[in-house]
Amino acid sequence: MGKGMKAGKKQGGGGGGANMQKQLAQMQAMQRKMEQAQAEINEMEATATSGGGAVTVTVNGAKEMTKIAIKPDVIDPDDIEMLQDLVMTAVNEAVRQMDELCNKQMAGITGGMGGLGGFM
């Protein structure tokens, strides 16, 4: 250690602590906004159809299917695969729409930073 220096002390740049507090406050504000956005997302729903409206599926923000409607005329015991395909298509489209809604909601907060592993 040089003359006049004390252990554990840095020289110069006295504003480091204030800058760190400002960054921490910004991160806490972003976290609150993200929590609010997640609560809003949980209330959202996305609905998709397939087969010209033969199957309609709704998913919520947690990407759980909350509603399904199947028109009786699409139910053919001899062609169950068609019904399975219609349901799968509607579910996948509803989930894709919800992903898009979630990404738009979060992009407004994160400024398009993307990724943010585990936050979405």
C-alpha positions as CSV (number, residue, x, y, z in Angstrom):
1,M,0.0,0.0,0.0
2,G,1.1,3.5,-0.9
3,K,1.7,6.2,1.6
4,G,-1.5,7.7,3.0
5,M,-3.8,4.9,1.8
6,K,-5.9,2.9,4.2
7,A,-6.8,-0.7,3.7
8,G,-10.1,-1.3,2.1
9,K,-10.4,2.3,0.7
10,K,-10.4,3.2,-3.0
11,Q,-9.0,6.4,-4.2
12,G,-11.0,8.9,-6.3
13,G,-14.4,8.5,-7.9
14,G,-16.5,9.3,-4.8
15,G,-19.9,8.8,-6.6
16,G,-19.8,5.0,-6.9
17,G,-22.2,4.3,-4.1
18,A,-24.7,6.8,-5.3
19,N,-24.6,5.3,-8.8
20,M,-25.0,1.8,-7.4
21,Q,-28.1,3.0,-5.4
22,K,-29.6,4.6,-8.5
23,Q,-29.1,1.3,-10.5
24,L,-30.6,-0.7,-7.7
25,A,-33.6,1.6,-7.5
26,Q,-34.1,1.3,-11.3
27,M,-33.9,-2.5,-11.1
28,Q,-36.4,-2.5,-8.3
29,A,-38.8,-0.3,-10.3
30,M,-38.4,-2.6,-13.3
31,Q,-39.1,-5.6,-11.1
32,R,-42.3,-4.0,-9.8
33,K,-43.4,-3.2,-13.4
34,M,-42.7,-6.8,-14.5
35,E,-44.7,-8.2,-11.6
36,Q,-47.6,-5.9,-12.5
37,A,-47.3,-6.9,-16.2
38,Q,-47.3,-10.6,-15.2
39,A,-50.4,-10.1,-13.1
40,E,-52.1,-8.4,-16.2
41,I,-50.9,-11.3,-18.4
42,N,-52.4,-13.8,-16.0
43,E,-55.8,-12.1,-16.6
44,M,-55.5,-12.2,-20.4
45,E,-57.0,-14.8,-22.7
46,A,-56.3,-15.8,-26.3
47,T,-58.9,-17.7,-28.4
48,A,-58.2,-19.6,-31.6
49,T,-60.3,-21.7,-33.9
50,S,-59.6,-24.4,-36.5
51,G,-61.6,-26.2,-39.1
52,G,-63.5,-23.0,-40.0
53,G,-64.8,-22.6,-36.4
54,A,-65.4,-26.3,-35.8
55,V,-63.1,-26.2,-32.8
56,T,-62.6,-23.2,-30.6
57,V,-60.0,-23.1,-27.8
58,T,-59.2,-20.4,-25.2
59,V,-56.0,-20.2,-23.1
60,N,-55.1,-17.9,-20.3
61,G,-51.9,-16.1,-19.5
62,A,-50.4,-19.1,-17.8
63,K,-51.0,-20.9,-21.1
64,E,-53.6,-23.2,-19.6
65,M,-56.6,-24.2,-21.7
66,T,-59.6,-22.7,-20.0
67,K,-62.3,-23.4,-22.7
68,I,-62.9,-25.7,-25.6
69,A,-65.9,-25.9,-27.9
70,I,-66.4,-28.6,-30.5
71,K,-69.2,-28.4,-32.9
72,P,-71.1,-31.7,-32.9
73,D,-71.1,-32.1,-36.7
74,V,-67.2,-32.4,-36.7
75,I,-67.4,-35.5,-34.4
76,D,-67.0,-38.5,-36.7
77,P,-66.3,-41.8,-34.8
78,D,-64.7,-43.1,-38.0
79,D,-62.3,-40.2,-38.3
80,I,-61.1,-39.4,-34.8
81,E,-57.7,-38.3,-36.2
82,M,-59.3,-35.3,-37.9
83,L,-60.9,-34.1,-34.6
84,Q,-57.5,-34.6,-32.8
85,D,-55.8,-32.5,-35.5
86,L,-58.4,-29.7,-35.2
87,V,-58.0,-29.6,-31.4
88,M,-54.2,-29.6,-31.6
89,T,-54.2,-26.9,-34.2
90,A,-56.5,-24.6,-32.2
91,V,-54.6,-25.2,-29.0
92,N,-51.2,-24.5,-30.7
93,E,-52.6,-21.3,-32.3
94,A,-54.1,-20.0,-29.0
95,V,-50.8,-20.6,-27.2
96,R,-48.9,-18.9,-30.0
97,Q,-51.2,-15.9,-29.7
98,M,-50.7,-15.8,-25.9
99,D,-46.9,-15.9,-26.4
100,E,-47.2,-13.0,-28.7
101,L,-49.3,-11.0,-26.2
102,C,-46.9,-11.9,-23.4
103,N,-43.9,-10.7,-25.4
104,K,-45.5,-7.5,-26.3
105,Q,-46.5,-6.8,-22.7
106,M,-43.0,-7.5,-21.4
107,A,-41.2,-5.7,-24.3
108,G,-42.9,-2.5,-23.1
109,I,-41.2,-2.8,-19.8
110,T,-37.8,-4.3,-20.7
111,G,-37.4,-2.1,-23.8
112,G,-36.9,-5.1,-25.9
113,M,-34.0,-6.4,-23.9
114,G,-35.3,-9.9,-24.6
115,G,-34.3,-13.1,-22.9
116,L,-34.3,-12.1,-19.2
117,G,-34.2,-15.8,-18.4
118,G,-37.1,-17.0,-16.2
119,F,-39.0,-13.8,-16.0
120,M,-41.5,-14.8,-18.6
